[in-house]
Amino acid sequence: MRRTLVIWVVCIAAAVSWGLFEVVRLRGPQPLRAMEGMPPLAEGREFDPHSVLTRRQAAQQAPGIGLRGRHGLMRLGDQRGRVVLIAFWATWCAPCHMSIPMFQRLYEAQRANGFEVMGVALENADLGHIEAFARQMGMTYPIGFAESAEQVKGYPTEGLPTMVLVDRGGRVRLVVSGYDPALQEQLPLMVEALLAEQG
């Protein structure tokens, strides 16, 4: 009787596993999630940044957030007049590892033109741990922890990495959760479009 029960349990587990595999296989890779009301990322090389970025008139002000880290205390509100990429990430997040070099290249290329990055780590670790990781990854843009947990609640951070692009006027123009190689080409174009805007 016991042996029969074990066999049944194994068969049911195998059937459930196969069903889940089929669901994932049939769905295929899923597109990046954008914030509700924002258009999805464009695909391919024919990219118009204005078809992706939320229009200024419809954009909402970014919730206040501060970053405590190796650069001291950096607040989003003090960055008015600059385009800011808020990158929510963690050292244990593999997709975050893939996005970091892209953020670093963009930071180096556009910082002098009014672009800034705030790398907000979401994990239970000390600052020394994430700073050691940053050195290993070659990250020179500001990283640290949010000034308070309440500030993070103002952003959709269910998945990591989450990228929030804020324009010169402090408005949220794009929110993307997840990583896709297409961002390597698209993100620089989005940043250039926002840098070209006045206020």
Secondary structure, 3 states (H helix, E strand, C coil): CHHHHHHHHHHHHHHHHHHHHHHHHHHCCCCCEECCCCCCCCCCCCCCHHHCCCCHHHCCECCCCEEEECCEEEEHHHHCCCEEEEEEECCCCHHHHHHHHHHHHHHHHHHHHCEEEEEEECCCCCHHHHHHHHHHHCCCCCEEEECCHHHHCCCCCCCCCEEEEECCCCEEEEEEECCCCCHHHHHHHHHHHHHHCCC
